[in-house]
């Protein structure tokens, strides 16, 4: 029991210290997805698995992480502590979403057209878009889209529904395997999707130069973003480890 108490004090102290930014990473394998919560050095803090989901692009919306599903036209708020998914966009007039972006007022997802929604998921309007987007985000007042042609294009949408391509803003992503796109206020984040092998989570600047590269923990990657996270309880896997070590039933 004394050993258990010491472990609890040590781990509680560690958990209380985790009150900073984390990397949120989405990945998939066959019909299952995982979301990993990692510290800024790439150490896994927790992870959640979802059967029959393919969770893709991530976007931070008012300090909450939103994620889209490639198996259905839905978006969710992801609870970083429990892994719960709160349904936001549920638009069955479409088929799937690979990307999500937020301009401070509206959510944007692409499927055939560029579709705009209120933060509560209510459809606002659409505009024509030709091509497939594998990730999107807002960098200041511009919409950046990662295309299937391995380009990151910059758009002025201030005259919505008109979208004007800003050619000088076009960036070549760090690798051809990049999927998902987010902006942390200074740099972009993406994840590599390599079949049969792990890729990297990559942070790069507005010229495409790599700032940070972190090994993906598992599966085939899709997206990464930076989010604030202050856990209120010990993680599920931490409790499992304590039970295994101590052989005692513990309720959290």
Backbone bond lengths (Angstrom), bond angles and torsions (degrees), N, CA, C in turn:
res aa  C-N    CA-C-N  psi(-1)  N-CA   C-N-CA  omega(-1)  CA-C   N-CA-C  phi
1 X - - - 1.467 - - 1.525 110.66 -
2 X 1.359 115.96 -36.13 1.465 119.26 178.54 1.525 110.74 -63.92
3 X 1.347 115.44 -41.33 1.467 119.45 178.28 1.522 110.06 -61.30
4 X 1.338 116.55 -41.94 1.456 121.25 178.20 1.511 111.12 -59.57
5 X 1.336 117.06 -44.16 1.468 121.09 -179.25 1.519 111.17 -62.43
6 X 1.352 115.26 -42.23 1.469 118.88 179.52 1.527 110.26 -63.50
7 X 1.348 115.85 -42.62 1.464 119.64 178.58 1.517 111.56 -61.29
8 X 1.324 116.17 -43.74 1.455 120.01 -179.27 1.517 111.62 -62.66
9 X 1.333 117.20 -44.11 1.464 120.79 179.73 1.516 110.38 -61.86
10 X 1.334 116.56 -44.40 1.462 120.72 -178.13 1.516 111.26 -65.41
11 X 1.351 116.22 -45.23 1.453 119.32 -177.00 1.516 111.19 -72.36
12 X 1.341 117.73 -37.04 1.466 120.31 176.63 1.525 110.15 -61.91
13 X 1.326 116.51 -39.44 1.463 119.62 177.82 1.503 111.20 -63.73
14 X 1.353 116.42 -41.15 1.453 120.29 177.99 1.516 110.96 -64.33
15 X 1.339 116.29 -43.45 1.458 120.06 -178.84 1.517 111.29 -63.73
16 X 1.324 117.48 -41.87 1.464 120.62 -179.94 1.513 111.41 -63.00
17 X 1.359 115.32 -27.29 1.453 118.83 -178.11 1.519 111.73 -77.52
18 X 1.335 116.18 -19.64 1.458 119.50 -179.88 1.519 108.88 -80.40
19 X 1.291 116.66 83.98 1.459 120.90 -176.97 1.513 108.97 -137.29
20 X 1.348 115.21 40.29 1.443 120.32 -175.02 1.520 108.74 -130.78
21 X 1.332 116.52 -166.08 1.451 120.13 178.18 1.522 110.74 -69.97
22 X 1.327 115.31 147.39 1.454 122.33 174.57 1.522 108.98 -128.90
23 X 1.328 115.03 159.98 1.465 121.73 171.43 1.521 107.70 -93.15
24 X 1.316 117.01 127.73 1.466 122.45 173.60 1.528 106.56 -106.21
25 X 1.325 116.23 127.47 1.468 121.67 -172.28 1.525 109.50 -129.20
26 X 1.324 117.34 129.72 1.463 121.81 176.15 1.519 109.80 -107.53
27 X 1.336 114.91 144.02 1.462 120.10 179.43 1.523 108.73 -154.64
28 X 1.340 116.42 168.61 1.454 119.39 -177.74 1.521 111.03 -146.56
29 X 1.337 114.39 161.05 1.458 122.80 174.54 1.516 107.04 -151.18
30 X 1.328 116.71 117.25 1.458 122.09 -175.47 1.538 109.58 56.39
31 X 1.341 117.91 -117.67 1.462 119.89 -176.92 1.530 112.59 -102.07
32 X 1.296 117.34 11.73 1.467 120.70 -177.64 1.527 111.33 -116.12
33 X 1.321 114.84 149.03 1.457 121.81 174.73 1.514 109.87 -118.57
34 X 1.320 115.23 157.23 1.452 121.69 168.00 1.522 109.35 -131.35
35 X 1.325 114.94 151.31 1.450 121.97 168.48 1.522 107.61 -120.09
36 X 1.319 116.43 127.35 1.458 122.06 178.19 1.525 109.63 -108.35
37 X 1.327 115.90 138.81 1.461 123.12 171.49 1.530 106.32 -106.78
38 X 1.317 117.41 121.71 1.454 122.49 -173.87 1.521 109.86 -129.62
39 X 1.341 116.64 150.85 1.459 117.86 172.64 1.527 108.61 -77.39
40 X 1.314 116.75 176.90 1.460 120.34 -171.82 1.530 112.64 -71.51
41 X 1.338 116.91 -7.94 1.460 120.93 174.75 1.524 112.11 -96.39
42 X 1.338 116.83 -3.92 1.448 120.77 178.46 1.516 114.48 97.19
43 X 1.330 118.40 4.46 1.467 121.23 176.93 1.525 109.87 -74.95
44 X 1.327 116.86 129.20 1.467 121.06 -178.19 1.523 110.02 -72.84
45 X 1.324 116.46 126.22 1.460 122.93 176.27 1.524 111.52 -96.86
46 X 1.324 116.29 -34.79 1.461 120.99 -179.85 1.524 108.40 -167.72
47 X 1.325 116.39 164.67 1.463 120.44 174.48 1.521 109.69 -154.18
48 X 1.338 114.67 157.31 1.464 122.29 -178.08 1.529 108.29 -135.27
49 X 1.322 115.96 143.68 1.464 120.17 -179.57 1.530 109.90 -117.35
50 X 1.346 115.62 144.01 1.464 122.48 -175.48 1.525 108.14 -132.20
51 X 1.325 116.13 117.48 1.454 120.84 178.01 1.522 110.22 -80.42
52 X 1.326 116.41 138.04 1.468 123.69 177.58 1.527 112.94 62.39
53 X 1.311 116.17 32.73 1.458 123.01 170.14 1.531 107.56 -125.11
54 X 1.309 115.94 150.66 1.457 120.74 164.08 1.525 107.01 -127.63
55 X 1.315 114.66 89.50 1.457 120.59 -177.34 1.522 108.90 -78.56
56 X 1.324 115.24 129.48 1.468 120.44 -170.81 1.524 111.84 -116.30
57 X 1.314 115.75 -112.56 1.456 121.41 -170.00 1.525 111.93 -68.21
58 X 1.321 115.03 149.05 1.461 123.45 -178.88 1.520 109.87 -119.74
59 X 1.323 116.43 149.77 1.469 121.28 174.37 1.522 108.79 -150.51
60 X 1.311 115.84 138.29 1.463 120.68 177.15 1.527 109.04 -87.41
61 X 1.328 115.90 123.91 1.469 122.39 -178.34 1.525 107.72 -125.80
62 X 1.323 116.34 106.83 1.467 121.01 -179.09 1.535 111.31 51.32
63 X 1.331 114.97 47.74 1.477 123.62 178.06 1.517 113.91 68.43
64 X 1.330 117.71 12.26 1.462 121.57 173.24 1.526 109.03 -113.92
65 X 1.328 116.62 141.32 1.452 121.31 -178.47 1.527 110.05 -88.21
66 X 1.332 115.46 122.06 1.463 121.57 174.37 1.519 108.84 -103.46
67 X 1.331 116.14 144.69 1.459 121.76 -178.24 1.525 108.78 -139.97
68 X 1.344 116.74 147.57 1.468 120.91 178.81 1.521 110.40 -112.20
69 X 1.346 114.37 161.43 1.464 122.44 -175.58 1.533 109.17 -114.68
70 X 1.335 116.93 130.33 1.465 120.76 178.28 1.523 112.44 -84.17
71 X 1.342 117.85 -8.86 1.452 120.65 178.64 1.525 112.69 -92.63
72 X 1.322 117.57 -8.08 1.468 121.44 -178.54 1.529 108.01 -161.90
73 X 1.348 117.76 157.17 1.473 120.71 -178.68 1.526 111.34 -80.97
74 X 1.321 115.53 70.25 1.458 119.96 -175.03 1.523 110.57 -136.81
75 X 1.342 114.48 151.06 1.460 120.50 168.59 1.522 108.47 -127.82
76 X 1.330 115.60 158.79 1.459 121.38 -175.57 1.524 110.20 -140.86
77 X 1.334 115.21 154.91 1.454 120.90 162.38 1.524 106.52 -90.72
78 X 1.313 115.90 128.40 1.454 122.38 -178.92 1.519 109.97 -96.55
79 X 1.319 116.71 122.17 1.459 122.01 174.55 1.527 107.65 -81.58
80 X 1.322 117.37 112.74 1.451 121.31 -174.36 1.517 112.78 -68.89
81 X 1.310 117.72 -19.02 1.457 119.89 -178.23 1.523 112.61 -90.91
82 X 1.319 116.84 -39.47 1.464 120.38 -175.96 1.525 113.11 -103.94
83 X 1.340 116.65 -19.82 1.452 120.71 -174.21 1.517 113.57 82.22
84 X 1.320 117.86 -0.03 1.464 120.95 -179.65 1.531 110.76 -63.79
85 X 1.335 114.97 147.71 1.451 122.18 178.38 1.526 109.65 -113.31
86 X 1.323 116.68 120.09 1.466 121.83 177.83 1.524 108.49 -100.36
87 X 1.317 116.56 116.60 1.460 122.12 -175.98 1.534 111.25 -64.57
88 X 1.339 116.21 131.60 1.466 121.54 177.17 1.529 109.89 -118.49
89 X 1.330 117.65 -72.17 1.464 120.63 176.75 1.526 108.70 -88.92
90 X 1.327 115.99 132.04 1.466 121.72 -179.53 1.525 106.94 -143.94
91 X 1.331 116.28 76.38 1.468 122.35 -168.18 1.525 109.87 -113.38
92 X 1.332 116.44 91.91 1.457 120.75 -175.85 1.517 113.43 -83.00
93 X 1.335 117.61 11.67 1.458 120.44 167.26 1.524 109.89 -78.64
94 X 1.352 116.07 -11.59 1.462 122.54 178.34 1.528 109.07 -113.75
95 X 1.342 116.63 -173.32 1.459 119.74 -174.66 1.523 114.25 -118.10
96 X 1.322 118.85 -38.50 1.462 121.18 -175.04 1.527 109.07 -163.61
97 X 1.320 116.15 163.39 1.464 121.95 173.86 1.528 108.82 -130.44
98 X 1.339 116.07 133.78 1.455 121.11 172.89 1.532 112.21 -108.00
99 X 1.328 117.06 -15.11 1.467 119.16 -172.65 1.517 110.57 -141.18
100 X 1.343 114.78 159.50 1.461 121.24 174.13 1.526 108.82 -152.68
101 X 1.338 115.75 139.65 1.462 121.94 178.57 1.525 108.56 -140.61
102 X 1.321 116.38 158.81 1.468 121.86 -177.62 1.520 108.90 -140.41
103 X 1.338 116.50 126.97 1.464 120.77 -176.85 1.528 113.45 -101.00
104 X 1.327 116.51 9.45 1.456 120.88 -177.17 1.516 112.62 100.83
105 X 1.341 116.34 -16.75 1.464 121.07 178.80 1.522 112.38 -130.17
106 X 1.340 117.02 -36.13 1.458 121.86 -174.85 1.524 110.90 -131.21
107 X 1.354 114.27 153.10 1.456 122.27 170.00 1.521 109.00 -95.44
108 X 1.330 116.66 142.58 1.464 122.05 179.81 1.524 109.02 -125.42
109 X 1.338 116.72 129.27 1.453 122.14 172.59 1.528 107.81 -134.50
110 X 1.332 115.98 152.57 1.461 120.05 -174.87 1.516 110.41 -117.38
111 X 1.336 116.08 127.51 1.451 122.30 170.61 1.525 105.83 -160.45
112 X 1.336 114.18 104.71 1.462 123.66 -168.44 1.520 110.44 69.68
113 X 1.333 117.18 -61.56 1.464 121.95 176.78 1.528 109.46 -109.86
114 X 1.342 115.09 172.36 1.462 119.99 167.34 1.524 106.38 -88.25
115 X 1.329 116.25 119.54 1.460 121.60 -172.89 1.518 110.45 -110.89
116 X 1.318 116.21 134.81 1.464 121.53 -176.55 1.530 109.66 -115.72
117 X 1.354 115.79 134.43 1.467 122.48 -177.21 1.524 109.96 -130.62
118 X 1.307 114.45 153.60 1.452 120.19 169.95 1.531 108.58 -70.65
119 X 1.329 118.46 159.31 1.469 119.94 179.99 1.526 114.67 -57.82
120 X 1.356 117.42 -21.48 1.470 119.69 178.35 1.522 112.42 -87.75
121 X 1.341 117.48 2.40 1.455 121.48 177.82 1.513 114.63 97.57
122 X 1.310 118.78 -3.09 1.465 121.95 178.45 1.527 109.95 -71.35
123 X 1.334 116.76 131.53 1.465 121.42 -178.96 1.521 109.87 -68.02
124 X 1.332 116.10 131.36 1.461 121.15 176.95 1.522 110.85 -99.47
125 X 1.335 118.02 -57.32 1.457 121.74 -176.78 1.522 109.45 -172.28
126 X 1.328 116.07 175.20 1.457 122.45 178.83 1.516 109.63 -138.27
127 X 1.332 115.45 162.17 1.458 121.20 172.03 1.517 108.12 -144.51
128 X 1.306 116.69 154.36 1.456 120.70 -175.33 1.519 113.14 -65.98
129 X 1.338 115.34 140.14 1.461 121.21 174.32 1.519 108.09 -146.76
130 X 1.327 116.79 131.38 1.452 121.85 -177.08 1.521 109.16 -108.40
131 X 1.335 116.41 109.69 1.457 119.98 179.06 1.517 111.37 135.38
132 X 1.340 115.47 176.12 1.457 122.11 179.97 1.520 109.30 -112.50
133 X 1.330 116.08 128.45 1.460 121.91 178.36 1.520 108.79 -105.27
134 X 1.328 116.37 131.41 1.461 122.41 -177.76 1.524 112.43 -105.12
135 X 1.311 116.61 5.00 1.465 122.17 178.28 1.509 109.21 172.19
136 X 1.323 117.24 147.23 1.465 119.98 178.61 1.523 109.61 -152.45
137 X 1.323 114.65 158.72 1.459 120.11 178.04 1.522 108.81 -165.59
138 X 1.312 116.15 164.56 1.460 120.13 172.94 1.518 109.50 -101.34
139 X 1.316 114.55 131.74 1.461 122.89 171.25 1.514 105.31 -113.61
140 X 1.335 114.64 102.60 1.469 120.89 -173.55 1.528 109.24 59.36
141 X 1.317 119.49 -119.12 1.466 119.35 -175.01 1.526 112.48 -103.19
142 X 1.330 117.92 16.18 1.460 121.98 -178.67 1.529 110.32 -117.62
143 X 1.327 115.14 143.28 1.456 121.97 175.19 1.527 108.66 -91.71
144 X 1.337 116.68 123.64 1.460 122.03 177.02 1.518 108.93 -107.64
145 X 1.335 116.37 130.66 1.461 121.67 -177.57 1.530 109.70 -123.55
146 X 1.340 116.28 131.35 1.460 122.80 174.46 1.519 107.52 -91.96
147 X 1.328 117.35 116.16 1.458 121.29 -172.65 1.524 111.67 -97.51
148 X 1.333 115.63 165.06 1.464 121.46 176.54 1.523 111.57 -66.90
149 X 1.328 117.52 -13.61 1.462 122.39 178.80 1.528 111.71 -90.06
150 X 1.326 117.47 13.94 1.466 123.81 178.34 1.527 110.74 60.24
151 X 1.315 114.72 51.49 1.455 122.23 173.02 1.521 108.69 -134.55
152 X 1.311 116.74 148.80 1.462 121.22 168.70 1.512 106.49 -111.21
153 X 1.330 115.25 112.02 1.456 121.18 -175.73 1.530 110.65 -100.42
154 X 1.310 115.37 147.68 1.459 122.57 -178.80 1.524 108.94 -109.38
155 X 1.335 115.95 130.54 1.464 120.90 -175.68 1.525 110.89 -125.10
156 X 1.319 114.96 138.88 1.457 122.03 168.95 1.523 106.87 -96.71
157 X 1.323 117.35 113.20 1.468 120.26 -178.99 1.533 110.61 -114.78
158 X 1.320 115.72 21.48 1.470 119.40 -179.31 1.524 111.80 -63.24
159 X 1.339 116.65 -22.59 1.467 120.41 177.59 1.516 112.37 -100.18
160 X 1.344 116.32 28.28 1.470 121.48 -179.42 1.516 111.75 -40.71
161 X 1.345 118.82 133.45 1.460 127.98 13.99 1.532 115.95 -86.51
162 X 1.330 118.50 8.68 1.460 120.38 175.26 1.529 110.07 -78.51
163 X 1.317 116.31 133.00 1.462 122.42 175.37 1.529 108.21 -115.25
164 X 1.330 116.51 124.56 1.460 121.32 -178.03 1.523 108.76 -112.36
165 X 1.341 116.34 121.57 1.460 121.12 -179.30 1.525 109.81 -75.63
166 X 1.320 115.32 125.92 1.460 121.79 177.42 1.527 107.30 -95.78
167 X 1.319 117.70 91.56 1.467 122.13 -174.32 1.525 113.46 -55.85
168 X 1.355 120.24 -42.68 1.472 119.00 179.26 1.534 113.13 -62.71
169 X 1.331 116.55 -18.15 1.461 119.69 -178.94 1.518 113.64 -86.74
170 X 1.344 118.56 -2.20 1.458 121.46 -178.35 1.528 110.64 -68.81
171 X 1.351 116.02 134.11 1.460 122.56 -177.17 1.533 108.79 -123.03
172 X 1.321 116.63 143.99 1.459 120.60 169.56 1.519 108.21 -89.70
173 X 1.334 118.83 122.22 1.473 120.20 -179.43 1.524 110.68 -63.99
174 X 1.338 117.17 160.85 1.465 120.42 -175.41 1.525 114.49 -57.09
175 X 1.356 118.10 -37.16 1.467 120.49 177.91 1.522 109.21 -142.71
176 X 1.312 115.43 166.83 1.467 120.93 179.23 1.522 112.29 -72.36
177 X 1.336 117.72 -12.46 1.456 121.93 -175.95 1.530 112.63 -92.81
178 X 1.308 118.62 2.11 1.471 121.75 -174.26 1.519 111.35 -65.84
179 X 1.332 114.61 136.82 1.457 122.49 175.72 1.527 107.23 -137.55
180 X 1.322 115.76 149.64 1.451 119.83 179.49 1.518 111.04 72.65
181 X 1.337 115.29 151.51 1.459 120.07 -179.24 1.522 108.78 -152.70
182 X 1.328 115.68 130.79 1.462 121.18 174.05 1.520 108.66 -143.07
183 X 1.325 115.95 162.26 1.465 122.24 -178.15 1.517 108.08 -129.17
184 X 1.333 116.79 128.09 1.463 120.29 -174.71 1.525 113.62 -97.05
185 X 1.329 116.67 11.86 1.461 121.38 -177.53 1.509 112.58 101.46
186 X 1.340 115.29 -14.13 1.470 121.16 178.66 1.523 111.83 -137.87
187 X 1.337 116.66 -43.41 1.460 121.75 -176.43 1.525 111.29 -133.26
188 X 1.337 115.05 165.61 1.457 122.47 176.69 1.526 110.17 -92.76
189 X 1.358 114.86 154.90 1.461 122.07 174.64 1.521 109.23 -129.72
190 X 1.332 115.75 143.89 1.457 121.97 177.90 1.527 108.03 -150.28
191 X 1.334 117.01 172.87 1.468 121.64 175.71 1.517 107.94 -135.72
192 X 1.328 115.18 147.99 1.459 119.72 179.47 1.525 110.43 -87.36
193 X 1.327 114.70 143.94 1.463 121.40 176.45 1.523 107.90 -116.59
194 X 1.340 115.53 94.53 1.456 121.83 -178.79 1.521 109.06 -112.05
195 X 1.309 116.52 122.47 1.455 120.50 -177.79 1.525 110.22 -70.95
196 X 1.329 116.24 125.96 1.446 121.55 174.65 1.515 115.22 81.11
197 X 1.326 118.09 2.95 1.457 120.37 177.72 1.524 110.21 -154.94
198 X 1.327 115.22 156.42 1.457 119.88 179.30 1.520 110.24 -77.23
199 X 1.315 115.07 143.59 1.455 121.38 175.47 1.514 110.28 -108.15
200 X 1.326 115.19 -148.71 1.459 121.23 -177.47 1.520 110.86 -129.30
201 X 1.311 115.02 149.19 1.460 122.26 164.55 1.521 105.83 -88.42
202 X 1.328 116.92 127.58 1.465 120.39 -169.84 1.519 110.48 -125.22
203 X 1.318 115.73 131.38 1.467 123.45 170.10 1.525 107.14 -105.90
204 X 1.332 117.30 130.35 1.463 120.48 -178.75 1.529 110.03 -142.15
205 X 1.318 115.63 156.30 1.462 119.66 -175.79 1.521 111.20 -88.62
206 X 1.343 116.22 -173.71 1.458 120.81 -173.57 1.528 113.32 -77.14
207 X 1.334 117.62 1.09 1.463 121.67 171.39 1.524 111.08 -102.32
208 X 1.333 117.59 -7.44 1.454 122.00 -176.93 1.518 113.65 97.08
209 X 1.348 117.71 -1.96 1.462 121.51 -179.59 1.526 110.36 -73.49
210 X 1.332 116.65 133.91 1.469 122.12 -177.87 1.517 110.25 -73.15
211 X 1.333 116.14 130.34 1.467 123.40 177.08 1.521 110.66 -99.03
212 X 1.337 115.61 -47.13 1.468 122.28 -177.67 1.521 109.16 -141.40
213 X 1.335 116.31 143.12 1.455 121.47 176.71 1.521 108.05 -136.30
214 X 1.345 116.09 122.66 1.465 122.35 -175.47 1.523 108.91 -124.50
215 X 1.321 116.97 136.30 1.466 120.82 179.78 1.529 110.73 -64.98
216 X 1.325 116.69 134.19 1.459 120.92 175.84 1.526 109.69 -68.76
217 X 1.333 118.31 142.10 1.466 120.53 -176.03 1.522 114.52 -77.62
218 X 1.344 117.81 -26.43 1.467 119.02 -174.90 1.521 110.60 -171.41
219 X 1.336 114.61 162.39 1.454 124.34 169.74 1.536 112.01 60.95
220 X 1.328 114.66 -164.64 1.465 122.10 -179.41 1.523 108.14 -101.67
221 X 1.307 117.29 117.67 1.456 121.56 -169.54 1.520 113.88 -71.33
222 X 1.349 114.33 159.94 1.458 118.71 173.20 1.526 111.96 -136.51
223 X 1.306 119.40 -46.58 1.464 118.64 -173.28 1.517 110.68 -151.83
224 X 1.331 114.94 160.91 1.466 121.75 175.03 1.515 108.52 -148.83
225 X 1.321 115.66 144.18 1.460 120.48 174.64 1.522 108.96 -146.57
226 X 1.315 115.73 164.65 1.460 122.23 177.64 1.520 108.37 -104.38
227 X 1.336 116.10 133.52 1.465 120.77 -177.73 1.519 110.03 -142.62
228 X 1.332 117.50 148.61 1.469 120.32 173.49 1.514 109.85 -75.42
229 X 1.340 116.79 142.69 1.460 119.05 -177.09 1.523 109.44 -151.77
230 X 1.329 115.18 122.23 1.460 122.12 173.55 1.521 107.64 -124.50
231 X 1.331 118.75 95.81 1.467 120.37 -176.95 1.524 111.41 -65.42
232 X 1.325 115.68 143.34 1.462 121.59 179.47 1.526 112.11 -97.75
233 X 1.322 116.72 -18.75 1.463 121.01 -178.16 1.520 109.13 -137.56
234 X 1.332 115.82 165.37 1.454 119.35 174.03 1.520 110.09 -67.33
235 X 1.322 116.32 148.12 1.453 121.14 -178.21 1.528 111.69 -70.47
236 X 1.312 115.77 156.44 1.467 121.73 -179.21 1.521 112.02 -56.42
237 X 1.323 116.42 -45.46 1.459 120.27 -174.65 1.524 111.38 -72.49
238 X 1.326 117.21 -27.91 1.460 120.85 175.22 1.528 109.81 -66.05
239 X 1.339 116.36 -43.99 1.462 120.14 178.78 1.527 110.74 -64.31
240 X 1.310 117.18 -39.89 1.460 120.37 178.74 1.518 110.74 -60.94
241 X 1.335 115.94 -41.68 1.460 120.49 179.52 1.526 110.79 -64.38
242 X 1.344 117.88 -40.31 1.464 121.48 179.64 1.527 110.22 -63.58
243 X 1.326 116.71 -44.09 1.463 120.38 179.62 1.518 111.15 -61.28
244 X 1.337 115.34 -41.14 1.447 120.67 -179.06 1.526 111.05 -64.05
245 X 1.339 115.97 -42.07 1.464 120.80 -178.26 1.515 111.36 -70.24
246 X 1.328 115.84 -44.59 1.467 120.04 -170.72 1.528 113.15 -92.31
247 X 1.318 116.88 -20.62 1.450 118.81 -179.27 1.508 112.78 66.67
248 X 1.340 118.58 26.52 1.456 121.62 -177.63 1.531 109.72 -123.55
249 X 1.328 117.52 140.90 1.488 119.15 175.79 1.515 110.22 -68.57
250 X 1.330 116.47 131.23 1.466 121.08 -179.25 1.515 108.35 -129.93
251 X 1.307 117.24 134.12 1.449 121.83 176.65 1.520 109.46 -107.39
252 X 1.364 116.25 131.05 1.459 119.89 176.86 1.517 110.23 -113.32
